[in-house]
Amino acid sequence: MYKKSYKGRCQKRNLSKCQGICRTYDEIQYAYADMLQNISEVKSFKCNVLLEGLEIGEYTSDFVCEKNDGEIMVRECVQRSYLAKPLTAKRLDESRNYWLKHGVSDWGLVIDEEK
């Protein structure tokens, strides 16, 4: 999850399954976009989708995917070292609750490998 107005380094790519330009802000997002591109059950996906009406501010979900059966899948990318931070946990809870309210039950995390 990033703030809507995040100004960090951005890599832009055109991927066939991504609706619009795929903008990734870290290695986890970049690698997961490639994975989504190769998963046959994923029909299309969007990157950095705005979560409207959050109490904690304007944030985006990393990936919102549409599967071939029409089901929506949401994934948030997080570095393992940030998982224990209270603010990260609060943001992730807000994201999960937002998507549950919108009828999405397939919500999950993408975490970098242990070193």
Backbone bond lengths (Angstrom), bond angles and torsions (degrees), N, CA, C in turn:
res aa  C-N    CA-C-N  psi(-1)  N-CA   C-N-CA  omega(-1)  CA-C   N-CA-C  phi
1 M - - - 1.457 - - 1.520 108.95 -
2 Y 1.292 114.22 132.29 1.458 120.43 176.17 1.516 109.14 -126.94
3 K 1.333 115.86 156.26 1.460 120.16 173.14 1.523 108.42 -63.39
4 K 1.309 115.86 150.61 1.459 120.98 -179.85 1.526 110.91 -56.24
5 S 1.306 117.43 -38.71 1.462 121.43 -175.84 1.529 112.41 -99.88
6 Y 1.339 117.89 30.46 1.461 122.46 -178.50 1.526 109.85 -58.88
7 K 1.322 116.75 133.08 1.467 121.54 -175.18 1.526 113.43 -112.42
8 G 1.320 118.30 17.38 1.456 121.07 -179.03 1.523 112.43 -74.58
9 R 1.318 114.84 -178.74 1.461 121.44 179.57 1.527 110.51 -62.16
10 C 1.310 115.92 133.58 1.457 122.08 -176.42 1.525 109.48 -127.77
11 Q 1.329 115.66 132.58 1.459 120.49 173.56 1.520 107.57 -107.10
12 K 1.325 116.31 125.76 1.455 121.99 -178.38 1.522 109.39 -107.31
13 R 1.348 115.14 133.35 1.458 120.64 178.90 1.516 109.80 -143.31
14 N 1.307 115.36 155.93 1.457 121.42 171.55 1.523 107.42 -102.15
15 L 1.333 115.95 116.18 1.453 121.96 176.02 1.520 107.92 -117.57
16 S 1.310 117.42 140.34 1.464 120.54 -172.90 1.530 113.26 -61.94
17 K 1.318 119.03 -33.69 1.466 120.93 -179.25 1.520 113.25 -86.38
18 C 1.307 117.68 -13.63 1.461 121.26 -177.39 1.526 109.85 -84.69
19 Q 1.329 114.99 129.66 1.456 119.89 176.99 1.520 107.82 -81.53
20 G 1.318 116.85 110.05 1.452 121.57 -175.71 1.513 110.14 90.81
21 I 1.305 115.92 -166.48 1.460 121.27 179.35 1.525 108.85 -82.43
22 C 1.315 116.56 133.83 1.463 121.97 179.00 1.522 108.45 -84.21
23 R 1.329 115.55 111.33 1.470 121.40 178.75 1.514 108.54 -106.06
24 T 1.331 115.83 119.19 1.460 120.21 178.88 1.523 109.29 -118.51
25 Y 1.344 115.60 144.51 1.460 121.54 -173.43 1.519 113.65 -113.82
26 D 1.319 118.53 -5.08 1.463 120.70 176.13 1.527 109.70 -155.13
27 E 1.333 115.45 175.29 1.467 121.02 -175.16 1.529 111.73 -65.40
28 I 1.325 116.98 -33.86 1.468 120.25 -178.58 1.524 110.13 -66.05
29 Q 1.330 116.61 -47.69 1.465 120.19 178.14 1.526 110.76 -60.83
30 Y 1.314 117.09 -44.12 1.460 122.04 -178.45 1.535 110.56 -58.75
31 A 1.324 116.10 -49.03 1.463 121.07 -178.70 1.531 111.40 -66.97
32 Y 1.338 117.37 -39.13 1.465 119.55 -178.70 1.526 111.38 -69.74
33 A 1.320 117.78 -34.22 1.467 120.27 175.39 1.528 109.87 -60.29
34 D 1.323 116.91 -41.16 1.470 120.51 176.18 1.523 110.99 -63.45
35 M 1.332 116.67 -41.28 1.470 120.21 178.64 1.527 111.01 -62.41
36 L 1.345 116.87 -45.16 1.461 120.51 179.42 1.520 111.41 -60.34
37 Q 1.305 115.56 -36.50 1.457 121.52 179.49 1.540 110.64 -60.16
38 N 1.342 116.64 -31.03 1.460 121.48 -175.74 1.524 114.78 -100.79
39 I 1.340 118.58 -2.34 1.471 121.39 178.19 1.527 108.46 -85.32
40 S 1.325 116.22 118.50 1.467 120.48 -174.14 1.528 113.36 -66.98
41 E 1.341 118.57 -29.11 1.466 119.29 -178.24 1.531 112.92 -78.77
42 V 1.333 118.55 -7.86 1.463 121.90 176.84 1.532 108.41 -92.64
43 K 1.332 114.33 119.05 1.467 121.05 -179.33 1.523 111.05 -80.10
44 S 1.340 116.56 -47.00 1.470 121.77 -179.90 1.525 108.76 -158.83
45 F 1.334 115.67 165.19 1.452 119.49 177.00 1.518 110.99 -150.08
46 K 1.330 114.42 159.21 1.461 122.98 175.42 1.515 107.99 -121.17
47 C 1.322 115.78 146.88 1.469 121.32 177.50 1.521 109.55 -106.50
48 N 1.324 115.89 145.63 1.461 122.53 171.98 1.527 112.79 53.35
49 V 1.326 115.35 60.83 1.464 122.49 -178.44 1.526 109.01 -86.74
50 L 1.322 116.26 126.34 1.465 122.23 -177.28 1.520 111.50 -65.43
51 L 1.327 115.91 132.10 1.459 122.98 174.30 1.526 106.87 -95.45
52 E 1.305 116.71 102.38 1.461 121.34 -173.92 1.523 111.60 -82.17
53 G 1.334 115.17 135.03 1.458 120.82 173.59 1.516 115.60 85.74
54 L 1.306 118.84 17.87 1.468 120.25 177.10 1.525 110.24 -72.79
55 E 1.316 116.18 143.71 1.462 120.79 178.77 1.522 111.78 -72.66
56 I 1.327 117.49 -25.74 1.473 120.74 -175.86 1.523 113.04 -86.67
57 G 1.320 118.22 -0.64 1.460 121.49 179.59 1.514 111.84 123.55
58 E 1.322 115.97 -169.95 1.463 121.33 -178.39 1.524 110.18 -94.95
59 Y 1.326 115.61 110.36 1.456 122.47 179.58 1.520 109.57 -126.70
60 T 1.324 114.72 164.88 1.456 120.21 179.29 1.523 110.27 -122.02
61 S 1.331 116.03 149.17 1.464 121.24 170.42 1.519 107.20 -86.72
62 D 1.318 116.15 143.17 1.458 120.32 -174.43 1.528 113.10 -66.90
63 F 1.330 117.66 -50.95 1.464 120.60 -178.40 1.516 110.78 -138.34
64 V 1.329 115.79 129.98 1.455 122.91 171.64 1.525 105.48 -120.33
65 C 1.330 115.27 115.70 1.465 121.21 -172.28 1.523 110.67 -114.09
66 E 1.314 115.45 144.44 1.452 121.26 172.28 1.520 107.54 -107.68
67 K 1.330 115.42 124.00 1.459 120.44 178.70 1.524 109.64 -84.63
68 N 1.322 116.41 167.40 1.467 121.58 -179.35 1.524 112.51 -61.02
69 D 1.351 117.32 -29.25 1.466 120.69 179.82 1.530 112.79 -85.28
70 G 1.343 117.63 4.67 1.455 122.22 177.80 1.516 114.10 91.54
71 E 1.335 117.95 -8.68 1.461 121.46 179.24 1.530 110.03 -71.36
72 I 1.335 115.33 147.52 1.460 121.65 178.75 1.526 109.19 -99.54
73 M 1.324 115.62 138.48 1.465 122.66 178.93 1.530 107.13 -126.70
74 V 1.328 117.20 132.94 1.468 122.14 -179.92 1.522 108.88 -119.41
75 R 1.332 116.32 134.77 1.456 121.35 177.54 1.525 110.16 -131.38
76 E 1.337 114.52 134.20 1.456 122.21 175.74 1.526 107.72 -110.94
77 C 1.317 117.53 133.22 1.462 122.88 -179.41 1.531 109.31 -97.56
78 V 1.345 115.75 128.79 1.458 120.73 -176.67 1.523 109.34 -140.33
79 Q 1.310 115.45 137.45 1.457 118.88 173.08 1.525 108.91 -74.67
80 R 1.310 115.79 139.18 1.464 122.04 -177.45 1.534 112.11 -53.05
81 S 1.325 116.61 -38.87 1.467 120.42 -177.34 1.534 112.52 -67.40
82 Y 1.329 118.52 -18.47 1.464 121.47 -179.43 1.531 113.32 -90.72
83 L 1.327 117.29 -10.99 1.468 120.12 -174.40 1.524 113.56 -61.10
84 A 1.313 118.08 -32.37 1.465 121.16 -177.69 1.524 113.15 -83.11
85 K 1.311 117.74 -5.29 1.469 120.28 -177.60 1.531 109.98 -80.23
86 P 1.326 117.24 131.81 1.464 120.96 -177.14 1.533 114.02 -58.60
87 L 1.320 118.00 -39.33 1.458 120.07 -179.31 1.527 111.47 -66.19
88 T 1.313 116.47 -38.16 1.469 120.34 177.29 1.522 109.96 -63.27
89 A 1.325 116.66 -45.52 1.468 121.08 178.89 1.526 110.84 -60.55
90 K 1.317 117.27 -40.85 1.471 121.26 179.63 1.529 110.82 -63.76
91 R 1.331 116.80 -44.15 1.465 120.75 179.29 1.524 111.25 -63.90
92 L 1.315 116.33 -43.00 1.468 119.80 179.84 1.523 111.34 -65.65
93 D 1.334 117.91 -39.53 1.468 121.00 175.69 1.522 110.95 -61.74
94 E 1.329 116.27 -42.18 1.472 120.30 178.38 1.535 110.22 -60.92
95 S 1.322 116.48 -43.83 1.457 120.48 179.22 1.523 110.86 -62.63
96 R 1.327 117.19 -48.52 1.469 120.89 -179.08 1.529 110.81 -59.75
97 N 1.329 116.97 -45.40 1.471 120.95 179.36 1.526 111.74 -64.63
98 Y 1.318 116.91 -39.25 1.469 121.57 178.21 1.528 109.82 -58.21
99 W 1.326 116.16 -49.52 1.463 119.81 -176.53 1.525 111.59 -71.70
100 L 1.335 118.06 -33.14 1.475 119.71 175.04 1.523 110.65 -62.20
101 K 1.334 116.70 -40.82 1.472 121.09 177.92 1.525 111.67 -64.06
102 H 1.340 116.55 -25.57 1.464 121.27 179.25 1.529 112.12 -96.46
103 G 1.322 116.61 15.08 1.458 121.33 173.10 1.522 115.68 81.60
104 V 1.313 117.92 16.09 1.464 120.98 179.99 1.525 108.78 -101.62
105 S 1.324 116.52 117.48 1.464 119.99 -179.83 1.529 112.16 -101.66
106 D 1.323 117.62 -17.69 1.468 121.07 -179.71 1.530 108.98 -90.96
107 W 1.325 115.20 80.89 1.461 123.05 -179.98 1.520 107.63 -118.81
108 G 1.325 117.86 136.61 1.452 118.65 -179.18 1.518 112.63 -157.30
109 L 1.335 114.43 176.14 1.455 122.13 -178.81 1.533 110.64 -109.96
110 V 1.302 115.06 147.52 1.461 122.66 170.53 1.521 105.25 -115.87
111 I 1.331 116.44 119.13 1.460 121.82 -173.79 1.515 108.80 -121.55
112 D 1.326 116.33 142.66 1.461 120.36 178.35 1.533 110.63 -66.83
113 E 1.313 116.17 160.35 1.463 122.39 -178.14 1.522 111.67 -68.85
114 E 1.326 115.27 152.00 1.456 119.83 174.09 1.518 108.98 -71.23
115 K 1.319 116.16 143.50 1.453 119.44 -179.33 1.499 110.91 -103.52
